[in-house]
Amino acid sequence: MMITNSPFHFILTNSDLSTSDIIHLLARVPVLDGDNFNEWKNSINHVLLVTDYDHSIRTEFPVEPVTVGDNDATLAERKTAYEKIKARWERSDKVALMMMDNKINPAVRGALPKEPKNAKEFLAKIEEHYQSSSKADGSTLMMKMLNAKYTGQGSV
């Protein structure tokens, strides 16, 4: 598969992607470093969508079926279907969390929840952090200061 510079050049399903394709897509996601939240969010959402690991962000955790009436003949069938849906949701959530966490600068990660419940909540907390927190501004300034280098001319 050929991946071009345009992130929307193709729309694929998870079955169309090899592991190397997924790694290549993830490598194109910028590291969240304090001043690039919108770019990071758009990129990570794109990768999750294309790889079909956005399922846990798009849907709520499935509800386990309960017995209906005294003689529920469909319960076993509904439980089997539930287990498949639950397994897909849990895998999607775990991979989405790992992908997001992998693309966050450790200095920024320290200001975010340590043990997020799920990927949807984690993404919401990150967005909330960048919309309402002055820590985001402090983090950005700190990263700029730590990465500043003296060039031999003028000031830092």
PLY file of the C-alpha trace (Angstrom):
ply
format ascii 1.0
element vertex 156
property float x
property float y
property float z
element edge 155
property int vertex1
property int vertex2
end_header
0.00 0.00 0.00
1.30 3.45 -0.91
0.80 6.16 1.71
1.04 9.72 0.38
1.54 12.99 2.24
-2.20 13.67 2.27
-3.70 12.10 5.41
-7.06 11.70 3.64
-5.70 10.09 0.45
-7.30 6.81 1.36
-9.98 5.41 3.60
-9.28 1.87 4.67
-10.57 -0.64 7.11
-8.39 -2.31 9.70
-8.20 -5.49 7.63
-6.54 -3.57 4.78
-3.63 -2.41 6.93
-0.46 -4.25 7.77
1.42 -3.64 11.00
4.00 -1.59 9.11
1.22 0.57 7.61
-0.13 1.30 11.09
3.36 2.12 12.39
3.92 4.41 9.40
0.63 6.23 10.04
1.38 6.60 13.75
4.87 7.94 12.97
3.23 10.82 11.10
1.30 11.92 14.21
3.16 14.79 15.90
4.11 14.44 19.55
1.79 16.55 21.71
4.23 19.07 23.15
2.06 21.84 24.54
1.44 24.12 21.57
0.15 21.76 18.89
-3.00 20.27 20.44
-5.31 20.80 17.43
-2.81 19.29 14.99
-2.17 16.35 17.37
-5.90 15.73 17.93
-6.71 15.79 14.22
-3.81 13.47 13.43
-4.52 10.96 16.21
-8.24 10.91 15.36
-7.36 10.24 11.71
-5.08 7.33 12.60
-7.65 5.86 14.98
-10.36 6.17 12.31
-8.30 4.62 9.52
-7.11 1.76 11.71
-10.63 1.23 13.11
-9.42 1.69 16.68
-11.78 4.63 17.24
-14.63 2.26 18.14
-14.34 2.91 21.89
-14.32 6.67 21.26
-17.40 6.55 19.02
-19.49 4.15 21.11
-20.26 3.54 24.76
-19.17 0.37 26.56
-21.65 -2.39 25.63
-24.32 -3.37 28.14
-24.49 -7.02 29.14
-27.79 -8.67 28.21
-30.17 -9.73 30.95
-32.79 -12.44 31.09
-36.15 -11.43 29.66
-39.00 -13.40 31.22
-38.88 -16.82 32.82
-37.80 -18.78 29.76
-35.39 -16.63 27.73
-34.32 -18.79 24.81
-32.25 -16.01 23.18
-30.08 -15.17 26.20
-27.18 -17.44 25.19
-27.16 -16.01 21.66
-27.30 -12.43 22.95
-24.49 -13.13 25.45
-22.30 -14.54 22.66
-22.92 -11.42 20.55
-22.26 -9.22 23.60
-18.91 -10.94 24.26
-17.78 -10.26 20.67
-18.82 -6.61 20.86
-17.21 -6.23 24.29
-13.93 -7.78 23.08
-13.84 -5.41 20.08
-14.58 -2.39 22.29
-11.92 -3.34 24.86
-9.26 -3.94 22.19
-10.11 -0.66 20.49
-9.90 1.18 23.80
-6.58 -0.36 24.80
-4.92 0.33 21.44
-6.33 3.88 21.25
-4.98 4.67 24.73
-1.58 3.25 23.82
-1.44 5.23 20.56
-2.41 8.48 22.28
-0.05 7.97 25.21
2.82 7.14 22.85
2.41 10.51 21.13
2.45 12.77 24.21
5.61 14.44 25.44
6.47 13.21 28.97
6.49 16.80 30.27
2.91 17.25 29.04
1.87 13.76 30.17
2.65 14.70 33.78
-0.19 17.23 33.81
-2.77 14.70 32.52
-4.72 11.95 34.34
-2.42 9.11 35.43
-4.91 6.25 35.02
-7.58 7.17 32.46
-10.71 4.98 32.51
-10.94 4.79 28.75
-9.74 6.44 25.54
-12.82 8.64 25.14
-12.44 10.06 28.65
-8.68 10.50 28.18
-9.16 12.46 24.96
-11.83 14.60 26.66
-9.50 15.31 29.62
-6.69 16.34 27.26
-9.05 18.64 25.38
-10.33 20.11 28.65
-6.75 20.65 29.78
-5.93 22.65 26.65
-9.14 24.65 26.69
-9.30 25.75 30.31
-6.00 25.20 32.05
-3.24 27.68 32.51
-0.96 24.66 32.94
-1.03 24.28 29.16
0.44 27.76 28.77
3.03 27.04 31.46
3.89 23.72 29.84
4.34 25.40 26.47
6.59 28.08 27.90
8.58 25.51 29.85
9.15 23.38 26.74
10.22 26.43 24.74
12.61 27.44 27.50
14.09 23.95 27.82
14.55 23.68 24.07
15.98 27.18 23.58
19.58 27.26 22.38
22.06 30.08 22.24
23.24 30.60 18.67
26.11 32.91 19.49
24.28 36.01 18.32
21.81 38.15 20.21
19.82 36.67 23.05
18.33 33.24 23.62
0 1
1 2
2 3
3 4
4 5
5 6
6 7
7 8
8 9
9 10
10 11
11 12
12 13
13 14
14 15
15 16
16 17
17 18
18 19
19 20
20 21
21 22
22 23
23 24
24 25
25 26
26 27
27 28
28 29
29 30
30 31
31 32
32 33
33 34
34 35
35 36
36 37
37 38
38 39
39 40
40 41
41 42
42 43
43 44
44 45
45 46
46 47
47 48
48 49
49 50
50 51
51 52
52 53
53 54
54 55
55 56
56 57
57 58
58 59
59 60
60 61
61 62
62 63
63 64
64 65
65 66
66 67
67 68
68 69
69 70
70 71
71 72
72 73
73 74
74 75
75 76
76 77
77 78
78 79
79 80
80 81
81 82
82 83
83 84
84 85
85 86
86 87
87 88
88 89
89 90
90 91
91 92
92 93
93 94
94 95
95 96
96 97
97 98
98 99
99 100
100 101
101 102
102 103
103 104
104 105
105 106
106 107
107 108
108 109
109 110
110 111
111 112
112 113
113 114
114 115
115 116
116 117
117 118
118 119
119 120
120 121
121 122
122 123
123 124
124 125
125 126
126 127
127 128
128 129
129 130
130 131
131 132
132 133
133 134
134 135
135 136
136 137
137 138
138 139
139 140
140 141
141 142
142 143
143 144
144 145
145 146
146 147
147 148
148 149
149 150
150 151
151 152
152 153
153 154
154 155
